């Protein structure tokens, strides 16, 4: 059950984060993958723990700077 909550929280955070300009491109460049793959992971169409962790880390970094 806690896994589902964590997944829901990450999905909600990522949906909100998709509004950050350049987020997908920055993460794609960091990981050396295609931007569309990162976008699909962010929208929940694909699964990649590596991409998901990088997205969440970048979102956290952005939000810390904004605070």
C-alpha positions as CSV (number, residue, x, y, z in Angstrom):
1,X,0.0,0.0,0.0
2,X,2.8,2.4,0.8
3,X,4.3,1.8,-2.6
4,X,1.0,2.9,-4.3
5,X,1.0,6.1,-2.2
6,X,4.6,6.8,-3.1
7,X,3.8,6.2,-6.7
8,X,0.8,8.5,-6.6
9,X,2.8,11.2,-4.9
10,X,5.5,11.0,-7.5
11,X,3.0,11.1,-10.3
12,X,1.3,14.1,-8.9
13,X,4.6,15.9,-8.4
14,X,5.7,15.1,-11.9
15,X,2.5,16.2,-13.5
16,X,2.9,19.6,-11.7
17,X,6.6,19.6,-12.6
18,X,5.9,19.2,-16.3
19,X,5.1,22.9,-16.3
20,X,8.8,23.7,-15.4
21,X,10.4,25.0,-18.6
22,X,13.3,22.9,-19.7
23,X,12.9,20.2,-17.1
24,X,12.6,17.3,-19.5
25,X,15.5,18.5,-21.6
26,X,17.8,18.9,-18.6
27,X,17.0,15.5,-17.3
28,X,17.4,13.9,-20.7
29,X,20.8,15.6,-21.2
30,X,21.9,14.5,-17.7
31,X,21.0,10.8,-18.4
32,X,21.9,10.8,-22.1
33,X,18.5,9.7,-23.2
34,X,15.8,11.1,-25.5
35,X,13.6,13.9,-24.2
36,X,10.5,12.1,-25.4
37,X,11.4,9.1,-23.2
38,X,11.7,11.3,-20.2
39,X,8.3,12.9,-21.0
40,X,6.7,9.5,-21.3
41,X,8.0,8.4,-18.0
42,X,6.9,11.7,-16.4
43,X,3.3,11.2,-17.8
44,X,3.3,7.6,-16.6
45,X,3.2,6.1,-20.1
46,X,6.6,4.3,-19.6
47,X,8.4,3.1,-16.5
48,X,12.1,3.8,-15.7
49,X,13.3,4.0,-12.1
50,X,16.5,5.8,-13.3
51,X,14.5,8.5,-15.1
52,X,11.9,8.8,-12.4
53,X,14.6,9.4,-9.7
54,X,16.3,12.0,-11.9
55,X,13.1,13.8,-12.5
56,X,12.1,13.9,-8.8
57,X,15.6,15.1,-7.9
58,X,15.5,17.9,-10.5
59,X,12.0,18.9,-9.3
60,X,13.3,19.0,-5.7
61,X,16.3,21.1,-6.7
62,X,14.0,23.6,-8.6
63,X,11.6,23.9,-5.7
64,X,14.4,24.4,-3.1
65,X,15.8,27.2,-5.2
66,X,12.3,28.8,-5.5
67,X,11.7,28.7,-1.7
